[in-house]
Structures are given as C-alpha cells and as structure tokens.
Amino acid sequence: MRKLVLAISLLALAGSAALADPIQDRQALMKERGKLAGQLSKVVKGEEDFDASAVLTTLKALQANAEKFDADRLFPAGSDKGDTTAAPKIWEDMAGFKAAADKFLANTREAVASPPGDVDGLKAQLNTIGGDCGACHQSYRIKKG
C-alpha cells in the first residue's frame, strides 16, 4: 500500500511539474502547431503529393492543438518574464488575444468539417489559417533579432 501511495504521489508531483512552466508549455504547443502547418505547407508548395486522408489527419491534429490552447493557463500574470517572445500586449489586451485564438480554432474546425479535395482547396484553407497565425504574431509576439 505504501508503494502505491508513493507511486501516486510521484506521478502527481511529476504531472504538476510538467505544467509548472507556462512558457515551456506554450512554446511546445506553438512548436507543434508550426510543425503541423509546415506539413500542410509542403503539400501546397508541391514538395509532397496531395493525399486527402493525410491532409485531413494533419488538419485534425491542428484542431486538437488549437483546442489545447488555454490563454489563462499558458499566459498567466508574470509569465511575460524569461525566455519568451510573448509581447506585453497579450496581458494588456487579453480579450483581443483570446479572440485571436478563438478565430484560429474556428477556422481549423471549419477546415476539418469541410476538408479540401485538392491542393487548391488546401491552399485556400492554409491561407486563412496562416493568416490567423500571422495576425496574432504581428500583434502579440516580439520579433526575434
């Protein structure tokens, strides 16, 4: 019984430690988002063949990523300090920041609900989704270098 209690305690501690750094959590989420968008971009650029099933799988993963986004958990007060490119405007305009995240989520859901049938359809969807990313980065991210 002691071993079970100890094991559960260690798991709880490890789980809370994994969520203890909102900067690392949000950077991991955004890195995953960029990787998924990059996979779709390769198809649009003709670097990979269009495969409707693979595209839909990637769009679903992008939607799942967007659904994990929780601005309150990932951008709590005080998490503007440290190794981050999050702009102060996030905390000054949290409502606008959340609205941008909601728009991205809505557009990824729409892409999944109406998956593209060809490269041109994917290109149109990626332009919309990528536009959401670009607009958010322009307003809420500090440019590196």
Secondary structure, 3 states (H helix, E strand, C coil): CHHHHHHHHHHHHHHHHHCCCHHHHHHHHHHHHHHHHHHHHHHHCCCCCCCHHHHHHHHHHHHHHHHHCCHHHHCCCCCCCCCCCECCHHHHCHHHHHHHHHHHHHHHHHHHHCCCCCHHHHHHHHHHHHHHHHHHHHHHECCCC
